[in-house]
């Protein structure tokens, strides 16, 4: 036992020595070189002011051991920032401002020994940050069961639309239903509220913790309830699309939003605009239809793909007895819809926001002026694959049946 303990102690000591030795030579813990001579200063500096910052271009010093250029600056909220660009580039980006005041940026050239040159101080004057554009377009309106938030984010900036409500002590608290996105057209409904008047405060924040002004509004949500899926049934009217025989219409209200074949899919070979008809069981003043697309097995589970709806229409039939012809005459157009991918990534690619948005279901709001209906028809104009067949994993109808 004494021999084993001694051997373990020796091995431990050797490993510790080797570890320390490797740290001195791994190229990260210490500079690659050991020169005390600073590089030359950068020259010919030009400023291009941008929204929330600037692009700074410059001429590099003629030093063989030059490694990168760095910029140090302080945001108006006091946060100290540093931007770097390698010696392969002659520009770097300054970002994080939300005002349009003049700010100092200090530039250094740095060599491979991490020795910095003398500083060069330049002044930038950022253009108005994109969060103010988002705030200017911000709208909050009453929705069925909640409040509807709409805004434009043309720069596709990472923004948080913070929805605040008062707690029991009268203090504003940020709701967990706030919006975090980088999509260009923001449309979101915070639901689950009663029909009493609610007070909201809404502000925009960017990833550097800059805030806009605050929109204060009082909203009285409209009444809605989920129409029970137990009363849904599929019917096949003339003009409706032939279906993939491996699926049934019941797959749209079986509670399974992911798995094949518990979905409904029309035949891909049929190139006509695909249409399906559903009896929701009773006459309802519809508020929205939630559709869960089917995630295909491609690079994991992929939405915004193949037969998932991209451009489509929803129609309603106000009578308790559906027509028997193939036309849409006398059907009420409840809405024309266009699905978008939040990230804007190419076909077949998606990020986490894209996935979570689709996984949570797409809410398609119904025209508030539409009459009560008992039957709905979904007509696919174009799917994500560029044809017209459709695949729906699950469907839920909301409205006021009173």
Buried (B, 14 or more C-beta within 10 A) or exposed (E): EEEEEEEEEEEEEEEEEEEEEEEEEEEEEEBEEEBEEBBBBBEEBEBEBBBBBBBBBBEBBEBEBBBBBBBBBBBBEEEEBEBEBEBEEBEBEBBBBBBBEEBEBBBBBBBBBBBBBEEBEBEBEBBBBBBBBBBEBBEBEBBBBBBBBBBBBEBBBBBBBBBBBEEEEEEBEBBEBBBEBBBBBBBBBBBEBEEEEBEBBBBBBBBBEBBBEBBEBEBEBBEBBEBBBEEBEBEEBEBBBEBBEEBBBEBBBBEBBEEBBBBBBBEBEBEEBBBBBBBBBEBBBBBBBBBBBBBBEEEEBBBBBBBBBBBBBBBBBBEEEBBEEEEBEEBBEBBEBEBBBBBEEEEEBBEEBBBEBBBEBBBBBBBEEBEBBBBBBBBBBBBBBEBBBBBBBBBBBBBBBE
